[in-house]
Amino acid sequence: RRLTPAFRRGFCTGAFADGRLRVADAGAKGRGVFAAESVKKGSVVLTVEAGAPSSVKLAEQTPKVYVLDPAPARVPTDDEDVLKFPFLSDPRNWPMVCGRPKVAGVGMQAVHEACVSPFLAVQKAGPFLDHGYFNHSCCAQVQRDFPQPSTLRLRALQDIEVGQEISDSYSFPLVPLHVRRLGHESLGFQCACERCTAEDQLPRTMHVWNELSWGTVMRLLATIARARSQSGGKTQALTSDPTLRQVIDQLRGLLGQTERRLEASVEGRQLALCLASWAPCMAALGDLQGLVRDADAYDSMGTAARWSMPVLPSFALQTAARGLLYAAETEQAAGVQEMASAVNTLHSICFGDGEAAATIPVLAPFLTEQ
């Protein structure tokens, strides 16, 4: 995955200690992780501690390479979260690898290629070695969360058959193709997953629109960040700023145009995979609408949940839960029931049918017995 051709030859196979996963040849990607037995949706695929020795037994020793230098993780503060799910993977907690491989230098750690994970523990206890066997995909079969800062856990997003390769996303996947490719290039590979292929096949005019629109969204959100800073973080001062309403109107119009343009260009699953890139922007619109108690806030959150669900159901669950709170705040009974139903459905996708969403204390008052 991050090796020269000389190192890529002669990959050997192996198995994880519990016997449910195996390491095998994944073609041009090098080695990969495959299911040795069927995996049910929502079940835990792998739990690994930072710095722990690898549990994978390989048929032969593999050559050593150097780990990329990762950027430190940014841990969110309390006032950034409308609703926290500590058991879910918050994208802002994910360490992003942005350095390029070096031939020599101080501070690099030599480890086996198969045991290099691009994610280091927040407490810098060491790399998640077993996670390094998983190849990347922008529409992965698993989702990642950190129950503890030094514990990485993977849950299946779908039923996985015996022999199917299991991949994880090395970076936050809900961004457009041109943004994702910057991260892929820094890791020394080009992703050719189903989602990247779908977006790459968009008309040239759509690529230009996506790049320009993404830049516009970032500037609009930066405007809100400056307004928030000038207000001293006081919500009342921010909500009375006319800039907020202007940004909401511009975001609503821009995202609406983007959706219509994509619908005119592609359809079906390809459309769903392309819309996923804009889910965080729609969620940002919903949060801004929630600040001014706009009745459309829950609807924007529901749209963000729908767009992100094919790629990252954990993000969809968080946005649906926030939509539920916005619907309750604006006393929209139909919206409360719609969002409560979405939370139940998404919770089942994320955690399987064994755990009920009603067990989440903050959601219990909004959920019916059904």
Disulfide bonds with the S-S distance in Angstrom:
none
